[in-house]
Amino acid sequence: MFSLAPYRISIQKDGSTQKLAFANNRSALGQWFHSVLASLSKNVIDLPDKKMLRVERLAANADCTFICATIHTGEYGFESRLFDSKESTVKHKRTVTEAELIPFFVSIVLPKDAEWGVLMLQRFKNFGIRDFIAPGLQARFEATHHAKLQIERLVPSTFVQQLYKDGLVKTMRFVRYSMPDDIANALGKDVYTPHVQEVELVVKAKRKHALPKLGGITDLLDGTKNFSDVVSIKDWDYDTIKLEMEFGGRRRTIEVDKPFKATPNLDITENVAVGADGHPVWDDLVSEAAQFSVDLLSHADFKLKLDTDLINVVDAAPLPATTVVAPDYFEVPPAVTEDLGAPA
């Protein structure tokens, strides 16, 4: 129900990627993000396509390399009925001018001297906020810094390659989508076959151990080799290999012939406490986002150290009912224009 979707942040200028500037012991891009998000906490922003947004909570660490926020977003333009499940009655009929504002967590990690950082956007069921905030941030940045702020989904194939390279193989499943004749006959072919989706030959590592990595898996992930070139099992003609990997203390499954299915989104439903409002609590979201960002920015030869001590946590003041500002508010340039990138 709750998940985190990671995006890669980088600065492009004159066709090249810029290093994320770090001056006076603070991230310049982090300060810019903090300033923009702070400005979005004063009012409810009326965005294009009948969307609304407001930053409700904002915090950052001392050097602005880790920024967290809670952003309420919603849409208007249609009617609906709010039904009370406890009292079995309609409590309110929402009009076309009313928007249901749902809270979403956002974090930004911008390592010192790096070429890219991680923007983490919380998802709630099938709802997300990328379209609410990314276009405005990019337009505002480009207008004031004459450079492009790239916000890109982590490419699944790149993510899977990193996952396989740096992760531990805990389980290998050689899967076939039909029952072998000997098993079908033993169980009762006419009885079982119509109900079976797949059959697996499972190789599982011992507790606190990992399986050796098969040579050629990276070629399979790239699509340059067939399964038979990697491993052939007598009397077991499998259709795919599923690898259960441990990466950063978490388990993920790769279907080798379909790496695009290995979404980098992280399901955090079981790892966060839920408040009285039905949404994850702030501290748990901060912890999960920080750890996931560190996992994505680290690799075998480098472990990112992130200061997660957030200071100056600010909650927005209660809103008057009529405080709404125009859609172009998001694109108003800040008063100061600083260089946030340096040639890589």
C-alpha positions in Angstrom: 0.0 0.0 0.0 2.9 2.4 0.8 6.1 2.5 -1.4 9.0 4.7 -2.3 9.8 5.5 -5.9 13.4 6.7 -6.6 14.4 9.2 -9.2 17.9 10.3 -10.3 18.6 14.1 -10.0 21.3 15.7 -12.1 22.2 19.0 -13.6 22.9 19.3 -17.4 24.5 22.4 -18.8 25.9 22.8 -22.3 25.4 19.1 -23.0 27.4 17.9 -20.0 26.6 16.7 -16.5 27.7 19.0 -13.8 29.0 18.0 -10.4 26.6 19.0 -7.6 28.2 22.2 -6.1 29.1 22.2 -2.5 30.2 25.5 -1.0 30.5 26.9 2.6 29.9 23.4 3.9 26.5 23.1 2.4 25.0 21.7 -0.8 24.0 24.5 -3.1 21.4 22.5 -4.9 20.1 21.3 -1.5 19.7 24.9 -0.4 17.8 25.7 -3.6 15.4 22.8 -3.1 14.9 23.8 0.6 14.1 27.4 -0.5 11.7 26.4 -3.1 9.8 23.9 -0.9 9.7 26.5 1.9 8.0 28.9 -0.5 5.4 26.3 -1.3 4.4 26.0 2.3 2.8 29.5 2.6 -0.3 28.8 0.4 -2.2 26.2 -1.4 -0.8 26.2 -5.0 -3.4 25.9 -7.8 -1.6 24.0 -10.5 -2.6 23.3 -14.1 -5.0 20.4 -14.8 -7.0 21.2 -11.7 -4.3 20.0 -9.3 -3.5 21.5 -5.9 -0.4 21.3 -3.7 1.0 22.5 -0.4 4.1 21.7 1.6 3.0 20.9 5.1 6.3 19.9 6.8 10.0 20.6 5.8 13.3 19.7 7.4 17.0 19.3 6.3 20.3 18.2 7.8 23.1 20.7 8.6 24.7 20.7 5.2 21.4 20.3 3.1 22.5 17.0 1.6 19.4 15.4 3.1 16.0 17.2 2.8 12.6 15.8 3.8 9.1 17.1 3.3 5.5 16.2 3.5 3.5 17.5 0.6 -0.3 17.5 0.4 -1.7 17.1 -3.1 -5.1 16.6 -4.6 -7.4 17.3 -7.6 -10.7 19.0 -8.1 -13.2 19.2 -11.0 -15.5 16.4 -10.2 -18.2 15.5 -7.6 -18.1 12.6 -5.2 -19.8 11.3 -2.1 -18.0 10.7 1.2 -19.5 7.7 2.8 -19.0 7.0 6.5 -18.3 3.2 6.8 -19.0 3.2 10.5 -22.3 5.1 10.4 -23.4 3.8 7.0 -24.4 7.2 5.7 -23.2 9.8 3.3 -21.5 12.5 5.3 -20.6 14.9 2.6 -21.1 15.5 -1.1 -17.9 16.9 -2.6 -18.4 19.7 -5.2 -16.4 20.3 -8.4 -14.4 23.0 -6.6 -13.2 20.9 -3.7 -10.0 18.8 -3.6 -9.1 16.0 -1.3 -5.6 16.7 -0.2 -3.5 13.5 0.6 -0.1 13.7 2.3 3.0 12.3 0.5 6.5 12.1 1.7 9.4 13.4 -0.3 13.2 13.2 0.3 16.2 14.4 -1.5 19.8 13.1 -1.0 22.6 15.1 -2.7 26.1 13.7 -1.9 29.1 16.0 -1.8 31.1 16.1 -5.1 28.7 13.7 -6.8 27.2 14.0 -10.3 23.8 12.9 -9.2 21.5 12.5 -6.3 18.3 10.7 -5.4 14.8 12.1 -5.2 12.5 9.8 -3.3 8.7 10.1 -3.8 6.2 8.2 -1.7 3.4 6.4 -3.4 0.1 5.5 -1.7 -1.7 2.6 -3.4 -1.8 3.7 -7.1 -1.4 7.4 -6.2 1.9 9.4 -6.7 3.0 13.0 -6.9 5.6 13.1 -9.6 3.4 15.0 -12.0 2.5 17.5 -9.2 6.0 18.6 -8.5 8.6 17.6 -11.1 7.4 19.9 -14.0 7.3 23.0 -11.8 10.7 22.3 -10.2 12.3 21.8 -13.6 10.8 24.9 -15.2 11.8 27.1 -12.2 15.3 25.7 -12.2 15.8 26.2 -15.9 14.4 29.7 -15.9 16.8 30.9 -13.1 20.0 28.9 -13.7 20.1 28.5 -17.4 20.7 24.7 -17.0 18.4 21.7 -17.0 17.4 19.9 -13.8 17.1 16.2 -14.9 14.6 14.1 -12.9 14.7 10.6 -14.3 13.3 7.3 -13.3 16.1 4.9 -12.4 16.5 2.7 -15.5 15.4 -0.8 -14.6 18.1 -2.6 -16.5 20.8 -0.4 -14.8 19.1 -1.1 -11.5 19.0 -4.8 -12.0 22.7 -5.0 -13.1 23.7 -3.1 -10.0 21.4 -5.4 -7.9 23.0 -8.5 -9.3 26.6 -7.2 -9.0 26.4 -5.9 -5.5 23.6 -8.1 -4.0 23.7 -11.7 -2.6 22.0 -14.5 -4.3 19.8 -16.2 -1.6 17.6 -18.4 -3.8 17.6 -19.5 -7.5 14.3 -20.7 -9.0 14.3 -22.6 -12.3 10.8 -22.1 -13.5 8.8 -23.9 -16.2 5.3 -23.0 -17.2 4.1 -26.6 -17.8 4.3 -29.7 -15.6 6.9 -32.4 -16.5 5.2 -35.6 -17.6 6.6 -37.6 -14.7 5.3 -35.2 -12.1 2.0 -34.8 -13.9 1.5 -38.6 -14.1 2.5 -39.1 -10.4 0.0 -36.5 -9.2 -2.7 -37.2 -11.7 -2.3 -35.5 -15.0 -6.0 -34.8 -15.7 -6.6 -33.6 -12.1 -3.6 -31.3 -11.6 -2.5 -30.0 -15.0 -5.5 -27.6 -15.6 -4.8 -25.9 -12.3 -1.0 -25.5 -12.4 0.5 -22.2 -13.4 4.2 -23.0 -13.0 6.6 -25.6 -11.5 9.9 -24.6 -9.8 13.2 -26.3 -9.1 14.5 -24.3 -6.1 18.1 -24.0 -5.0 18.2 -22.1 -1.6 21.3 -20.9 0.3 21.9 -22.0 3.9 21.1 -19.6 6.6 23.6 -16.7 6.7 25.1 -18.0 3.4 24.8 -16.9 -0.2 24.8 -18.9 -3.5 27.7 -18.5 -5.9 26.8 -16.3 -8.9 26.4 -18.1 -12.2 28.7 -17.0 -15.0 26.7 -15.5 -17.8 23.8 -14.1 -15.8 24.8 -10.5 -16.7 24.7 -11.5 -20.3 21.2 -12.9 -19.8 20.2 -9.6 -18.3 21.6 -7.8 -21.3 19.8 -10.2 -23.6 23.0 -11.4 -25.3 22.8 -15.0 -24.1 20.2 -17.7 -23.9 19.4 -19.8 -20.8 20.9 -22.9 -22.4 24.2 -21.0 -22.7 24.3 -20.4 -18.9 23.1 -23.6 -17.3 21.5 -26.8 -18.6 19.7 -29.2 -16.3 19.0 -32.7 -17.4 15.3 -33.5 -17.6 14.4 -30.0 -16.5 13.6 -27.7 -19.5 12.9 -24.4 -17.7 11.4 -21.3 -19.1 13.0 -18.7 -16.9 15.2 -18.1 -13.9 14.1 -16.1 -10.8 16.8 -14.9 -8.5 16.0 -13.8 -4.9 18.6 -11.2 -4.0 19.6 -9.6 -0.8 20.6 -6.0 -1.3 21.1 -3.5 1.5 19.5 -5.9 3.9 16.3 -6.2 1.8 15.0 -9.0 -0.5 14.2 -8.5 -4.1 13.4 -10.9 -6.9 14.8 -10.7 -10.5 13.1 -12.5 -13.3 16.2 -12.9 -15.5 14.5 -12.8 -18.9 12.3 -9.8 -17.9 14.6 -7.4 -16.0 12.2 -4.6 -16.8 9.8 -6.1 -14.3 12.2 -5.5 -11.5 10.9 -2.1 -10.5 13.2 -0.1 -8.2 10.2 0.9 -6.1 10.5 -0.2 -2.5 7.4 -1.5 -0.7 7.6 -0.1 2.9 4.1 -1.1 4.1 5.5 -3.6 6.6 8.3 -1.4 7.8 6.4 1.7 8.8 4.0 2.5 11.6 0.7 4.0 10.6 -0.7 7.0 12.5 -4.3 7.8 13.4 -4.8 9.4 10.0 -4.0 6.1 8.2 -0.7 7.3 6.8 2.9 6.4 7.7 4.5 8.3 10.6 7.2 10.8 9.7 10.1 9.2 11.6 9.7 5.9 9.9 9.4 7.5 6.4 12.6 9.5 7.1 14.5 6.3 8.1 13.3 4.2 5.2 14.0 6.9 2.6 17.5 7.5 4.0 18.4 3.9 3.9 17.1 3.2 0.4 18.8 6.3 -0.9 22.1 5.2 0.6 21.7 1.7 -0.9 21.2 3.2 -4.4 24.1 5.7 -4.1 26.5 3.1 -2.7 28.3 0.3 -4.5 30.8 -2.5 -3.8 33.7 -0.1 -3.4 31.9 2.8 -1.8 29.5 3.2 1.1 27.8 6.6 1.3 27.7 8.1 4.8 24.6 10.3 5.2 23.9 12.6 8.1 20.2 11.9 8.9 20.0 14.3 11.8 17.3 16.7 10.6 17.3 20.1 12.2 14.7 22.9 12.1 11.7 20.8 11.4 9.1 23.3 10.3 5.3 22.6 10.1 3.3 25.0 8.0 0.8 27.2 9.7 -2.9 26.4 9.5 -4.5 27.8 6.4 -7.3 30.3 6.0 -10.0 28.7 3.9 -9.5 31.2 1.0 -5.7 31.1 0.6 -5.1 29.9 -3.0 -2.5 31.3 -5.4 -2.2 31.1 -9.2 -0.7 28.2 -11.2 2.4 30.2 -12.2 3.5 30.6 -8.6 5.6 27.5 -9.0 7.7 29.2 -11.7 8.4 32.5 -10.0 12.3 32.8 -9.9 14.0 33.1 -6.5 15.6 36.4 -5.6 19.2 35.0 -5.8 20.6 33.0 -8.7 23.6 30.9 -7.8 25.7 28.4 -9.7 24.6 25.0 -8.5 26.8 22.9 -10.7 30.5 22.6 -11.7 31.9 20.8 -14.7 32.3 17.1 -13.9 
